[in-house]
Amino acid sequence: MKTPNIIAAAVLLLLAASGAQAQGAQQGFEPVQPLRAVTSRSDVVAGADAAARGGNVYGDVVAAPLVSRPSSLDRASVRAEAVAAAHAPNQNLDRRAFVNSEVPPQFQASQR
């Protein structure tokens, strides 16, 4: 019975000694030094203006605007679909809100 207690006490002493040694090693750190600007504010502004006039140097922007194709449906049919969807009883239905993500049958009948 006494052997496990002696081993546990020895382990605790070793951990405490290593913790004290690590804390003593950290005492040599200096606090964070304040930032000292190397360039003047006017130099930074001049560099920013030159970069802005330089354009997109990386070329990751599409030169031509993207074009969407028009819908083949007329305005009235699009509006009718939107109104029907807005008035549907299950428009805000999220299947994750139900047990085992199973939608009850009374809600499934009104879905498209």
N, C-alpha and C positions, 0 to 999 in steps of 0.2 A: 504494500500500500504506500509506503513512503517513497519508493523508487519513482513512481510517476510524478509525485509532487516535487521531488528534487530535480527531476529532468525539466519540468515545467518552469520551476524557479530559475534554473540555469538559462533556459531559452529566453525568459523575460529579461534577465540581466544582460544577456548578449544583445538583445534588441535595444534595450535602453542605452547601452554603451555605444552601439553603432549610430543611434539617433543623435546622441550628444556629439559624437564626432562629426557627423554630417552637418549639424547646426553650426558647429565651430568653423567649418570650412566655408560656410556661406557668409560669415561675418566680413570677409574680404571684399564683398561686392560694394560698389559705390552706388548711390542713388541715381535715378535717371537724370541725365543732363538736359538742360533746356536746349531747345532747337535754336541754332544760330544760322540765319540765312546767309548764303554765300553771294547770291546775286541780288541786285537792287530791284525794287518794285517796277521801275520803269523798264528795266531789261526784260523782266518777265512779261510785261504788257506788250512790249515790242515783239517778243517771240510769239506770243499768242496771236497777235494781229497777223504776223507773217504766216503762221500755221493755218489760220482761218482763210487767208487769201490763197493759200497753196492748193486748196481743193481736197478732194478725197485721194490721198496718196496711196491708200491700200486697195482701192478699186473694188470695194465690196458692195457698192450700191448699183442697182440696175439703172442703166442710162435711160432707157425708154420706159415710160410709165406702163404699168400692167393694165391690160384691158380685159374687162369681163364681158362675156357674151350675153346678149339680152335674152330674156325669158321668152318662150314660145307661147306662154299663157297670156290672156288678156287681163286687164286690170280688175275687172269685175269678178272673174273666177278666182284670182289670187286673193281678193278681199273676202270672197265667200269662204274660201278655205281657212283663212285666218280667223274669221268670226266663228266658224264651226269649231276650230281647235280651241279658241278662247272659251267657248261655252261648254266644252266637253267636261263631263263630271270627273274624268280621270286625268285632266291636263297636268296636274302636279303630282301624279302618282310616281312614286319611287319604289321599285321592287325591293330595294334593300331595307325598306321600313317594315317588311313583313317577315314572318317566321320562315326560316330557311330560304329567304328570297323568293318565295312563291306568292304570286299575286292571287288573291281569292277569286273564285269564279264569277262573283257578282261584278267585279271590276273588269274582268277579261272580256265580257260580252260587249261592252261599250267601246273597247279598243279597236283600232283598225289593224 
